[in-house]
């Protein structure tokens, strides 16, 4: 009897073959995997992101069982590759029902989307696109979560709307997360505010005038990064 092919194991084997112990060590430090750090316990093979994208493209046909296997792995590259495959399936799906099923899968596995690159490389492409013509209540709920990564998903998903020139939800969630204690939320919020400023500087300046006194310094620095140097200095001296 012919042995049944395990697609998840094939993908894992290809990723492992591309791995580098030196790069894995570097990534473990870069993504703060030490005790008490935000990525505590995360494990790395040392595979470059373009290589993971290439494997995901090769295995775009993988079923949901394989994606579930990969996304629940302790290895970071397995989880990111799973997300790249999920994105392809979402983008190629022909029906709203199929797309909704992929979104439901994503939302039911957020506890595995547990580092900032996993969030940033998937959420706005999936959730942002899905919610473009729907209520954004889900993002407010995620912003109110006690899970750091769901909160980051809430703000970064707004990238899709911002790029369409729709700033309302992003500004509201930025306001909601403004006093968040974690630096990763400060950076994400500042990043999204900067993106708003690239589209409409006046909207960003209005938000800054209303909030800069309470705004974490990191958020402010990210938000004004593209301002002329003298203008940046004025904001930072206020």
C-alpha positions in Angstrom: 0.0 0.0 0.0 1.3 3.4 -1.0 2.3 5.6 2.0 0.1 8.7 2.4 2.0 11.9 1.9 2.1 14.2 5.0 2.3 17.7 3.5 3.1 19.3 6.8 6.0 17.1 7.4 7.3 17.7 3.9 7.2 21.5 4.5 8.9 21.1 7.9 11.6 19.0 6.3 12.3 21.6 3.6 12.4 24.4 6.2 14.8 22.4 8.3 17.1 21.8 5.4 17.3 25.6 4.8 17.9 26.4 8.4 21.1 27.9 9.8 22.1 27.4 13.5 23.9 30.8 13.4 20.9 32.6 12.0 18.6 30.8 14.4 20.7 32.1 17.4 20.5 35.6 16.0 16.8 35.4 15.5 16.2 34.1 19.0 18.0 37.2 20.3 16.3 39.6 17.9 12.8 38.3 18.7 13.4 38.4 22.5 12.9 34.7 23.3 14.6 34.9 26.7 12.9 34.3 30.1 10.4 37.1 30.8 10.8 38.6 27.3 7.9 39.0 24.9 8.9 36.0 22.7 9.8 33.7 25.6 10.1 30.1 24.5 9.9 30.8 20.7 12.2 28.5 18.7 13.9 29.2 15.4 15.3 27.1 12.5 17.2 30.1 11.0 15.3 30.4 7.7 15.0 33.6 5.7 11.6 35.1 5.1 11.9 35.0 1.3 12.7 31.3 1.5 9.6 30.7 3.6 7.5 32.6 1.1 8.9 30.4 -1.7 8.0 27.2 0.2 4.5 28.6 1.0 4.0 29.2 -2.8 5.2 25.7 -3.6 2.8 24.2 -1.1 -0.1 26.6 -1.7 -2.3 23.5 -2.3 -1.8 22.3 1.4 -5.0 21.6 3.2 -6.2 23.1 6.4 -5.0 20.1 8.4 -1.4 20.9 7.3 -1.8 24.5 8.1 -3.2 23.7 11.5 -0.2 21.4 12.1 2.3 24.1 11.1 0.7 27.0 12.9 0.7 25.1 16.2 4.4 24.3 16.0 6.9 25.6 18.5 9.1 26.7 15.5 8.6 30.3 14.4 9.2 29.5 10.7 6.6 26.8 10.7 4.0 29.2 12.0 5.0 32.0 9.6 5.0 29.6 6.6 1.5 28.5 7.7 0.3 32.1 7.6 1.8 32.6 4.2 -0.1 29.6 2.9 -3.3 30.8 4.6 -3.0 34.2 2.9 -2.6 32.6 -0.5 -5.7 30.4 0.1 -7.7 33.5 1.2 -6.6 35.6 -1.8 -7.4 32.8 -4.3 -10.7 31.8 -2.8 -13.7 32.4 -5.0 -16.5 32.8 -2.5 -17.3 34.9 0.6 -17.9 31.7 2.6 -14.4 30.4 1.8 -12.9 33.7 2.8 -14.9 33.8 6.0 -13.7 30.3 6.9 -10.1 31.3 6.6 -10.7 34.4 8.7 -12.4 32.3 11.4 -9.4 30.0 11.3 -7.0 32.9 11.7 -9.0 34.4 14.7 -9.2 31.0 16.4 -5.4 30.6 16.3 -4.2 34.0 17.4 -2.5 32.4 20.4 -0.1 31.0 17.9 0.4 34.3 16.1 2.6 35.4 18.9 5.4 37.5 17.7 5.3 40.9 16.0 6.4 39.7 12.5 3.7 37.0 12.5 1.2 39.7 13.2 2.5 42.3 10.9 2.9 40.0 7.9 -0.6 38.6 8.0 -3.2 40.7 9.8 -3.9 43.6 7.5 -3.7 41.3 4.5 -6.4 39.1 6.0 -8.5 40.9 8.6 -8.0 44.4 7.1 -9.1 43.2 3.7 -12.0 41.1 5.1 -13.3 44.0 7.1 -13.0 46.7 4.4 -16.8 46.7 3.7 -17.9 45.5 7.2 -18.3 46.9 10.7 -15.0 47.1 12.5 -16.3 46.0 15.9 -14.0 43.0 15.8 -10.9 45.2 15.9 -12.2 47.2 18.9 -12.8 43.9 20.6 -9.2 42.8 19.9 -7.9 46.1 21.1 -9.7 45.4 24.4 -8.1 42.0 24.7 -5.7 41.1 27.4 -3.5 39.4 24.8 -0.6 41.6 23.5 -0.6 40.1 20.1 -4.4 40.5 19.6 -4.0 44.1 20.5 -1.2 44.5 18.0 -3.4 42.8 15.4 -6.1 45.4 16.1 -4.0 48.4 15.3 -1.9 46.9 12.4 -5.0 45.5 10.7 -5.9 49.1 10.2 -3.1 49.4 7.6 -5.5 48.2 4.9 -8.0 51.0 5.7 -5.3 53.6 6.0 -3.9 52.8 2.6 -7.4 53.3 1.2 -7.5 56.7 2.8 -9.9 55.6 5.6 -8.4 56.8 9.0 -11.4 56.7 11.4 -10.9 53.2 12.9 -7.1 53.5 13.1 -7.3 56.8 15.0 -9.9 55.4 17.3 -7.8 52.3 18.1 -4.7 54.4 18.4 -6.5 56.5 21.0 -7.6 53.4 22.8 -4.1 51.9 22.9 -2.3 55.2 23.6 -1.5 54.5 27.2 -0.7 50.8 26.7 2.3 49.7 28.8 4.2 47.7 26.2 6.7 49.1 23.8 5.6 46.8 20.9 2.2 48.6 21.0 3.8 52.0 21.2 5.8 51.2 18.1 2.9 49.7 16.1 0.7 52.7 17.0 3.4 55.2 16.0 3.9 53.3 12.8 0.2 53.4 11.8 0.0 57.1 12.7 3.1 57.7 10.5 1.2 55.9 7.6 -1.8 58.2 8.1 0.6 61.2 7.9 2.0 59.9 4.6 -1.6 60.1 3.3 -2.8 63.2 5.1 -0.4 65.1 7.3 -3.1 67.5 8.6 -5.0 64.5 10.1 -1.9 63.3 11.8 -1.0 66.8 13.2 -4.5 67.2 14.5 -4.2 63.9 16.4 -0.8 64.9 17.7 -2.1 68.2 19.0 -4.8 66.4 20.9 -2.7 63.6 22.3 1.0 64.3 22.3 1.2 65.2 26.0 0.0 61.7 27.0 1.7 59.9 24.1 4.6 57.6 24.8 7.8 59.0 23.4 8.3 56.0 21.2 4.9 56.4 19.6 5.6 60.1 19.0 9.0 59.4 17.5 7.6 56.8 15.1 4.6 59.1 14.2 6.8 62.1 13.2 9.6 60.1 11.6 9.0 61.6 8.1 8.6 65.2 9.3 11.4 67.6 8.5 14.1 67.6 11.1 13.3 71.0 12.6 9.6 70.1 12.8 10.5 66.8 14.6 12.7 68.7 17.1 9.8 71.1 17.9 7.4 68.2 18.6 10.0 66.4 20.8 10.6 69.6 22.8 7.0 70.3 23.6 
